[in-house]
């Protein structure tokens, strides 16, 4: 394995070691004293900010270099994890600002890391190996995240401050790896400076749709748009499980164990998807995954046993990872490299906005109507996506 791949793997591993991932909502509840509405607002601000920052940071990555974008993202995120320690829960607005800055840090790396890895492979003429190699990296990263969550649950019962210090240290280490990646990136600026009639230098962008290889373009955009909406919703549901477990009176340690198990089991989603992709088309796999999601959400409505509930909700959290792998591969293989980070960021906006709305939506459902209503509506949404995917598959045989 070439050195640049090893460095990228280390970057991915360090940036995946987020000890706070499984208990950050518990932190806002227990340490900062935020209400459920304030937490939903915190998460919504984070996701809305992510939406606003996605395209500008993607343009930055395409113009100045993807490794530079990763460096800035790691630096901001590392500093934010230090800053939150010193902010009292009574300064809710300051915490909201922190959420916005954390979103900025994540936006600099969101999608850009995958774009950089794809181009490292493309430079060597082996881009067709992307889904195979990237699935392995995602699997190991997911295992690291799962173990980090497990460790984080135990650390939080000893020291919340040390938990955030450790997370910050991991981001600083990922920053070092991003710096080392700079010399391997063959950066080609694609936002051209041209002279207009008044001789002033202005930015001129290529039409983004001209950089999408899949035809017809509208099917590609509509499909990815739909899947990103769903991914944003299910990502919010994943974190909502922290509130469910908190309300059940489960300790931080066991919350950490639960989310750690989700990530460890979820790690299998990436190699499974790569393996199934050799046998089935992306559209067929998408329909299968959506059907399994629908069965899981419908099944959870009739479960009274707590253990069975955890098993079903765990399955629901596993399947979106498979869907994400398919979606990411479809995007990477069907766009030109010139605007790779920008296009990925544009699609990420959809995901972020869906998550922002979903946090408030799910929060209102839980607060006013209970969990049963929430699961019923989620099942209906999955059913709609399943029907649309089936329609596209039957109507357009070359569909994603």
ABEGO torsion letter per residue (X at the ends): XBAAAAAAAAAAAAAABBAAAAAAAAAAAAAAGBBAAAAAAAAAAAAAAAAAAAAAAAAAAAAAEAAAAAAAAAAAAAAAAAAAAABBAABAAAAAAAAAAAAAAAAAABGAAAAAAAAAAAAAGAAAAAAAAAAAAAAAAAAAAAAAAAAAAAAAAABAAAAAAAAAAAAAAAAAAAAAAAAABBBBBABBBBBBAAGBBBBBBBBAAAABABOBAAAAAAAAAAAAAAAAAAAAAAAAAAAAAAAAGBBAAAAAAAAAAAAAAAAAAAAAAAAAAAABBAAAAAAAAAAAAAAAAAAAAABABAAAAAAAAAAAAAAAAAAAAAAAAAAAAABBAAAAAAAAAAAAAAAAAAAAAAAAAAAAAAAAAEAAAAAAAAAAAAAAAAAAAAAAAAABAABX
